[in-house]
């Protein structure tokens, strides 16, 4: 069981290392943070809207 675990872990590390130097992978990684930030901002906006509606309904 230990041999299979070490082999799988080494395979994952090798694939991760080979993907990092590629320019395509770098561009995708650079685009991901902006997309995640926009999604987080949208979630925050929706939450704020819900809070405002709840406050108005309570008043």
C-alpha positions as CSV (number, residue, x, y, z in Angstrom):
1,X,0.0,0.0,0.0
2,X,2.9,2.4,0.8
3,X,4.4,1.8,-2.7
4,X,1.1,2.8,-4.4
5,X,0.7,5.9,-2.3
6,X,4.3,7.1,-3.0
7,X,3.8,6.5,-6.7
8,X,0.5,8.4,-6.8
9,X,1.9,11.3,-4.8
10,X,5.0,11.5,-7.1
11,X,2.8,11.4,-10.1
12,X,0.7,14.3,-8.9
13,X,3.8,16.4,-8.0
14,X,5.3,15.7,-11.4
15,X,2.1,16.8,-13.3
16,X,1.8,19.9,-11.1
17,X,5.4,20.9,-11.8
18,X,5.1,20.3,-15.6
19,X,1.9,22.4,-15.8
20,X,3.3,25.4,-14.0
21,X,6.1,26.5,-16.5
22,X,3.6,26.4,-19.4
23,X,2.5,29.9,-20.6
24,X,-1.1,28.7,-21.2
25,X,-1.3,27.4,-17.6
26,X,0.0,30.8,-16.3
27,X,-2.5,32.8,-18.3
28,X,-5.4,30.5,-17.0
29,X,-4.1,30.9,-13.4
30,X,-3.9,34.7,-13.9
31,X,-7.5,34.8,-15.1
32,X,-8.9,32.6,-12.2
33,X,-8.3,35.2,-9.4
34,X,-10.2,37.9,-11.3
35,X,-13.2,35.5,-11.9
36,X,-13.2,34.4,-8.3
37,X,-13.1,38.0,-7.1
38,X,-16.0,39.0,-9.3
39,X,-18.1,36.0,-8.1
40,X,-17.3,36.8,-4.5
41,X,-18.3,40.5,-5.0
42,X,-21.6,39.4,-6.6
43,X,-22.2,37.1,-3.6
44,X,-21.5,40.0,-1.2
45,X,-23.9,42.3,-3.1
46,X,-26.7,39.7,-3.0
47,X,-26.2,39.2,0.7
48,X,-26.3,42.9,1.3
49,X,-29.5,43.2,-0.7
50,X,-31.1,40.5,1.4
51,X,-30.1,42.2,4.6
52,X,-31.5,45.5,3.4
53,X,-34.8,43.9,2.5
54,X,-35.0,42.1,5.9
55,X,-34.3,45.4,7.7
56,X,-37.0,47.2,5.7
57,X,-39.5,44.4,6.3
58,X,-38.8,44.4,10.0
59,X,-39.2,48.2,10.2
